[in-house]
Amino acid sequence: MQILHHGAVNGVTGSCHELIINNTTSVLIDCGLFQGEDSRDDLSIEFNITHITALIVTHCHIDHVGRIPYLLAAGFKGPIFTTLASASLLPLVIEDALKVGVTRDPKIINACLSLLNKRIIPVDFKTWFNLPVKGNHTAKAKFQRAGHILGSAYVEIDITNKSKSKNKHRVVFSGDLGAPYTPLLPSPKAPYKADTLVIESTYGDKNHQGRKERTHTLKKVIEGAIADNGVVLVPAFSIGRTQELLYELEQLIYKSAKNSKWRDLHIILDSPMAATFTEQYKKFKHMWDSEAKRKVAKGRHPLDFKNLTTVDTHSEHMAIINYLNSRQTPAIILAASGMCSGGRIVNYLERFLSDATTDVLFVGYQGRGTLGRDIQKYGPGNGYVVINDTRINIHAKIHTISGYSAHADQKGLIKFVTGMRKKPSHIKIVHGDDEAKSALAKKYKEVLGSEVKIEIGKG
């Protein structure tokens, strides 16, 4: 057995890992798009897919699934295994990615989606399924809840040599692990065992704020916006972060119902894709955690409340920007992309970033080379960024609340390993900046000792 990495080793994008089972069979775990500094003009599949018999998708963020059309174009004909919710989301994500980054030709898009839908095999959590393997080995896999976004999973894979049936090797790929106290999704639980673990390290060097602290910070930012009639711009990924923020905003408004300024506060979801995914969250509300289910039972609608306005068309989007620019009315805008690397949030930033009454609230990781990272870096010192070839001086207030990250922090990543009854003998750390990977490796060595081989993943 061997593992090759075709992405997410020198940063946090392009997740794609090849598990070589034997000389005739490999399976892929994710096939994601490169973003930020890692972005590439040529997205064609540069690795040999001859022996790849299956693709396993851990979740539907674009940095884990964005290269699937190119994999299909390269001739991949194997099954695509993923969870039930991810199977529902995946065609929507791929369709949007094709329209934004490849083509708007409906014939090409429909042809790709037709191929994709023929390959997808939905599998429920905690259910073993067989992987197509040639030669003297068998392999089976199982999805476990990762708590990152709707449908997200980590995957356990058991490999057995037919001639040595008692000699099983279990490989666990973490995908992206979620943070605890996410009200819409249960927190991830550690697997029983792993012989080899491939684990993400996005926040391997940081710990998040607690839920009370992050909610207090969010409330404080909104109260400032209400006081100066400004807008709060929240760059948010369409799947996961947006729905969690809507949930928190509904809770804050519900608790502040006696305050007329809170009661009349505009919440604007300006992202057709996020609105579509929010519908999927509602469709799969049986997967929500107990807190969210109790609110629904009491007649509340955490993702669909009266203060919420959803913007669909581009003309409506521009009309909202002009309205907010002329009326000086407080509003909270949630728009993609989460790293400000494209999408409608860029138009808001171009218009409002130079306004001192504006607040920009980052609630997710900003990759190297993205506009979001530049705003985080230069905004606090009233620097500038370039948007659409125009220099924009930053007078807006810049905030970062790491507690809303959909990624586990250092404590969570450590708990995922220490919670195993049978600890791995080999850990490969991927999906993080160099500092995060090194810090996590050091922590693992401290808590696990020298008997575990810890390797920082390289391309």
C-alpha positions in Angstrom: 0.0 0.0 0.0 1.1 3.5 -0.9 -0.5 7.0 -0.9 0.3 9.7 -3.5 -0.9 13.3 -3.1 -2.1 15.2 -6.2 -3.1 18.3 -4.2 -3.6 19.9 -0.8 0.0 19.3 0.3 1.6 22.7 0.0 -1.6 24.6 1.0 -5.3 23.9 1.7 -6.7 23.6 -1.8 -6.8 20.9 -4.5 -7.5 17.9 -2.2 -6.8 14.8 -4.2 -5.2 11.6 -2.7 -4.5 8.4 -4.5 -4.5 5.2 -2.4 -2.5 2.6 -4.2 -3.9 -0.8 -3.1 -1.6 -2.9 -5.3 0.1 -2.8 -8.7 -3.2 -3.0 -10.6 -5.6 -0.9 -8.5 -5.8 2.6 -7.0 -8.7 4.6 -5.6 -8.9 8.4 -5.4 -10.1 10.3 -2.4 -11.4 13.6 -3.6 -10.4 15.5 -6.7 -10.5 19.2 -5.9 -9.8 22.6 -7.5 -6.7 24.6 -6.7 -7.5 28.2 -5.4 -5.6 31.3 -4.4 -1.8 31.1 -4.8 -2.2 27.4 -5.9 -4.5 28.3 -8.8 -3.6 26.8 -12.2 -4.5 27.7 -15.7 -4.2 24.1 -16.9 -6.6 21.9 -14.8 -6.2 18.8 -16.9 -5.4 15.6 -14.9 -1.6 15.3 -15.0 -1.4 11.9 -13.2 -2.0 8.5 -14.6 -5.6 7.3 -14.1 -5.2 3.9 -15.8 -5.3 1.9 -12.5 -7.8 4.2 -10.7 -11.0 2.1 -10.3 -13.1 4.4 -8.1 -13.4 7.9 -6.7 -14.5 8.6 -3.1 -15.8 12.1 -2.3 -15.7 13.2 1.3 -17.7 16.4 0.8 -18.8 18.9 -1.8 -16.6 21.9 -1.3 -15.1 23.0 -4.6 -11.5 22.4 -3.3 -12.4 18.8 -2.9 -14.6 18.2 -6.0 -13.7 20.9 -8.6 -11.5 18.8 -10.8 -14.1 16.0 -11.3 -15.1 17.2 -14.7 -11.5 17.0 -15.8 -11.2 13.5 -14.4 -14.3 12.5 -16.4 -12.8 14.2 -19.5 -9.6 12.2 -19.0 -11.5 9.0 -19.3 -12.4 8.0 -15.8 -15.2 5.5 -15.9 -15.3 4.2 -12.3 -18.0 4.7 -9.6 -18.1 7.9 -7.5 -19.0 6.9 -4.0 -20.3 9.6 -1.6 -22.9 10.1 1.1 -26.6 10.5 0.5 -26.6 14.3 1.1 -23.4 14.8 -0.9 -24.9 12.9 -3.8 -27.7 15.4 -3.8 -25.3 18.4 -3.6 -22.5 17.3 -6.0 -24.3 17.9 -9.4 -25.3 21.4 -8.2 -21.8 22.2 -7.2 -20.3 20.9 -10.4 -22.9 22.7 -12.6 -22.1 26.0 -10.9 -18.3 25.4 -11.2 -18.6 24.7 -14.9 -20.7 27.9 -15.5 -18.3 30.1 -13.5 -15.0 28.6 -14.6 -15.4 26.7 -17.8 -18.4 27.3 -20.1 -22.0 28.4 -20.2 -22.7 26.2 -23.2 -25.7 24.1 -21.9 -24.8 21.1 -24.2 -21.3 20.8 -22.6 -22.7 21.3 -19.1 -25.5 18.8 -19.6 -23.1 16.2 -21.1 -20.8 16.5 -18.1 -23.7 16.3 -15.6 -25.1 13.2 -17.4 -21.7 11.5 -17.1 -21.5 12.5 -13.5 -24.9 11.3 -12.5 -24.3 7.9 -14.1 -21.2 7.5 -11.9 -22.5 8.6 -8.5 -23.3 5.9 -6.0 -24.9 7.2 -2.8 -24.0 5.4 0.4 -25.4 6.0 3.9 -23.1 6.7 6.9 -21.8 3.7 8.8 -22.4 1.3 5.9 -19.6 -0.8 4.5 -19.3 -0.9 0.7 -16.9 -2.8 -1.5 -14.4 -1.1 -3.7 -13.5 -2.5 -7.1 -10.1 -4.1 -6.7 -8.1 -6.2 -9.1 -5.4 -8.7 -8.1 -4.8 -10.4 -4.8 -6.5 -7.8 -2.5 -10.0 -6.8 -1.4 -11.0 -3.4 0.0 -14.1 -2.0 1.6 -14.9 1.5 2.8 -17.3 3.2 5.2 -18.3 6.8 5.7 -18.5 8.4 9.1 -19.8 11.9 10.0 -17.2 14.6 9.7 -19.4 17.5 10.9 -17.8 19.9 8.4 -20.8 20.6 6.0 -24.0 18.8 5.1 -23.1 15.3 4.0 -19.4 15.6 4.9 -17.6 12.4 5.9 -14.3 11.0 6.8 -13.7 7.6 5.2 -12.4 4.3 6.7 -10.9 1.9 4.2 -10.0 -1.7 5.1 -7.5 -3.4 2.8 -7.0 -7.2 2.9 -4.6 -9.5 1.2 -6.5 -12.5 0.1 -3.7 -14.9 0.9 -3.3 -13.3 4.4 -7.0 -12.7 5.3 -6.2 -11.9 8.9 -3.8 -9.2 7.9 -6.0 -6.2 7.4 -4.8 -2.6 7.1 -7.1 0.3 7.9 -6.5 3.7 6.3 -8.6 6.7 7.4 -8.8 9.8 5.3 -10.2 12.7 7.4 -11.5 14.8 4.6 -12.2 18.1 6.3 -13.2 17.7 10.0 -15.7 20.0 11.5 -15.5 22.1 14.6 -17.5 21.2 17.7 -20.7 23.2 18.8 -21.9 23.5 15.2 -25.7 23.6 15.8 -26.7 22.2 12.5 -24.4 19.2 12.4 -23.2 16.7 15.0 -19.5 16.9 16.0 -17.2 14.3 14.5 -16.4 11.3 16.6 -13.0 9.6 16.4 -12.9 6.2 14.6 -12.3 3.1 16.6 -8.9 2.5 15.0 -6.6 3.5 12.2 -3.3 1.9 11.0 -2.6 4.8 8.7 -4.3 8.2 9.1 -4.2 11.0 6.5 -5.4 14.1 8.3 -6.1 17.7 7.4 -4.3 20.5 9.3 -6.0 23.8 8.2 -6.0 25.1 11.8 -3.2 22.8 13.0 -1.6 25.8 14.8 -4.6 27.6 16.1 -7.6 27.1 18.5 -11.0 28.7 17.8 -13.1 31.0 20.0 -15.8 29.2 22.0 -19.4 29.5 20.9 -20.4 32.1 23.5 -17.4 34.3 22.7 -17.9 34.1 18.9 -21.6 34.9 19.3 -20.7 37.9 21.5 -18.3 39.1 18.9 -20.9 38.7 16.1 -23.5 40.6 18.2 -21.0 43.4 18.9 -20.1 43.9 15.2 -23.8 44.0 14.3 -24.6 46.5 17.1 -21.8 48.8 15.7 -23.3 48.6 12.2 -26.8 49.4 13.6 -25.4 52.4 15.4 -23.7 53.9 12.3 -26.2 52.7 9.7 -23.4 50.7 8.0 -23.3 47.4 6.2 -21.7 44.2 7.4 -20.1 42.2 4.6 -19.7 38.5 5.3 -17.8 36.5 2.6 -19.2 33.0 3.2 -18.9 29.7 1.4 -22.3 28.7 -0.1 -22.3 25.4 1.7 -21.9 25.2 5.4 -20.8 28.6 6.7 -23.8 30.5 5.2 -26.3 28.2 6.8 -24.6 28.3 10.2 -24.5 32.1 10.2 -28.2 32.3 9.2 -28.9 30.0 12.2 -26.9 32.3 14.6 -28.5 35.5 13.2 -32.0 34.1 13.6 -31.1 33.3 17.2 -29.7 36.9 17.9 -32.8 38.5 16.3 -35.1 36.2 18.3 -33.4 37.1 21.6 -33.4 40.8 20.7 -37.1 40.9 19.5 -38.0 43.8 21.8 -35.4 46.0 20.2 -36.9 47.6 17.1 -33.6 48.1 15.4 -32.8 44.4 15.7 -36.3 43.5 14.8 -36.1 45.4 11.5 -32.6 44.5 10.6 -32.1 43.4 7.0 -30.3 40.1 6.4 -29.5 39.7 2.7 -28.4 36.4 1.3 -27.0 37.4 -2.1 -26.0 34.1 -3.5 -28.3 31.9 -5.6 -26.1 28.9 -5.0 -26.2 29.4 -1.2 -30.0 29.7 -1.4 -30.1 26.4 -3.3 -27.9 24.7 -0.7 -29.9 26.2 2.1 -32.9 24.4 0.6 -30.8 21.2 0.7 -30.1 21.8 4.4 -33.8 22.1 5.0 -34.5 18.9 3.0 -32.0 17.0 5.1 -33.0 18.5 8.5 -33.3 15.0 9.9 -29.5 15.2 10.0 -29.4 18.4 12.1 -28.4 18.1 15.7 -30.8 18.1 18.7 -30.6 21.8 19.4 -31.7 22.7 15.9 -34.5 20.1 15.9 -35.9 21.5 19.1 -36.2 25.0 17.5 -38.1 23.5 14.5 -40.4 21.7 16.9 -41.3 25.0 18.6 -42.3 26.5 15.2 -39.1 28.5 14.6 -37.4 28.5 11.2 -33.6 28.9 11.7 -32.9 29.1 8.0 -36.0 30.9 6.8 -37.1 33.8 8.9 -38.9 37.1 8.2 -35.8 39.3 8.3 -34.1 37.3 5.5 -34.2 38.4 1.9 -32.7 36.2 -0.8 -31.3 37.8 -3.9 -31.5 35.8 -7.1 -30.7 37.6 -10.4 -27.8 39.8 -11.2 -30.1 42.8 -11.8 -31.5 42.3 -8.2 -27.9 42.1 -6.9 -26.9 45.4 -8.5 -30.2 47.0 -7.3 -29.4 46.0 -3.7 -25.9 47.5 -3.9 -27.3 50.8 -5.2 -30.0 50.8 -2.6 -27.6 50.2 0.3 -25.2 52.8 -1.1 -27.9 55.5 -1.3 -30.0 54.8 1.8 -27.5 54.4 4.6 -29.5 51.6 6.2 -27.9 48.9 8.4 -27.8 45.5 6.7 -25.9 42.2 6.9 -24.9 40.8 3.5 -23.8 37.1 3.1 -22.3 36.4 -0.3 -19.8 34.1 -1.9 -17.1 33.4 -2.5 -15.8 32.7 1.0 -12.2 33.7 0.1 -13.4 36.7 -2.0 -11.7 35.1 -5.0 -14.8 35.8 -7.1 -18.6 35.9 -6.9 -20.9 38.7 -5.8 -19.0 39.6 -2.6 -16.4 41.2 -4.8 -18.9 43.8 -6.1 -19.9 44.7 -2.5 -16.2 45.0 -1.4 -15.5 47.2 -4.4 -18.3 49.6 -3.5 -18.2 49.6 0.4 -14.6 48.7 1.4 -13.6 52.4 1.4 -16.5 53.4 3.6 -15.7 53.8 7.3 -19.2 52.7 8.4 -18.6 49.3 6.7 -17.6 46.2 8.6 -16.1 43.2 6.9 -16.4 40.0 8.9 -14.3 37.0 8.0 -15.7 33.7 9.4 -13.6 31.2 7.4 -10.1 30.4 6.3 -8.6 32.8 3.8 -6.1 31.0 1.5 -2.8 32.5 0.5 -3.0 34.7 -2.6 -6.7 35.4 -2.2 -8.4 38.9 -2.0 -9.7 37.8 1.4 -6.2 37.2 2.8 -5.0 40.6 1.4 -7.9 42.4 3.1 -7.2 40.6 6.4 -3.5 41.6 6.1 -3.8 45.2 4.9 -7.2 46.3 6.2 -6.3 46.8 9.9 -3.6 49.3 8.9 -5.9 51.2 6.4 -4.0 49.9 3.5 -5.4 49.1 0.1 -6.3 46.3 -2.3 -6.8 46.1 -6.0 -10.2 45.0 -7.3 -11.0 44.9 -11.0 -7.8 46.9 -11.7 -8.9 49.6 -9.3 -7.0 50.6 -6.1 -9.5 50.5 -3.2 -8.4 52.2 0.0 -9.6 50.3 3.0 -11.4 52.3 5.6 -13.8 49.6 6.6 -13.4 47.8 10.0 -12.0 44.3 9.5 -12.9 41.5 11.9 -12.1 37.8 12.0 -14.1 35.3 14.0 -12.4 31.9 13.8 -15.0 30.3 16.0 -17.3 30.1 13.0 -14.8 28.1 11.0 -16.2 24.8 9.7 -12.7 23.2 10.3 -11.6 21.6 13.5 -9.0 23.5 15.4 -5.8 22.1 16.9 -7.6 20.7 19.9 -10.1 19.0 17.7 -7.5 17.5 15.4 -5.6 16.1 18.4 -8.8 14.8 20.0 -9.7 13.0 16.7 -6.5 10.9 17.1 -6.3 10.5 20.9 -10.0 9.4 20.9 -9.2 6.3 18.9 -9.1 3.1 20.9 -6.3 1.8 18.7 -3.9 4.6 17.6 -2.4 4.9 14.2 1.2 3.8 13.6 1.5 6.2 10.7 0.1 9.7 10.4 0.3 11.8 7.2 -0.5 15.5 7.7 -1.9 17.3 4.6 -4.2 20.2 3.7 -2.5 23.1 5.6 0.1 25.8 5.4 3.6 24.8 6.4 3.3 26.4 9.9 0.0 24.6 10.6 1.3 21.2 9.5 4.6 21.6 11.5 2.7 22.7 14.7 0.3 19.8 14.5 3.1 17.3 13.9 4.9 18.6 17.0 1.7 18.3 19.1 1.1 14.7 17.8 4.7 13.8 18.8 4.1 15.2 22.2 0.9 13.3 22.9 1.5 10.1 21.0 5.2 9.5 21.6 7.9 8.2 19.3 6.1 4.9 18.4 4.0 6.8 15.8 5.6 7.8 12.5 4.5 11.3 11.7 5.0 12.6 8.1 4.2 16.0 6.7 2.7 15.4 3.3 4.6 16.4 0.3 3.5 16.5 -3.4 
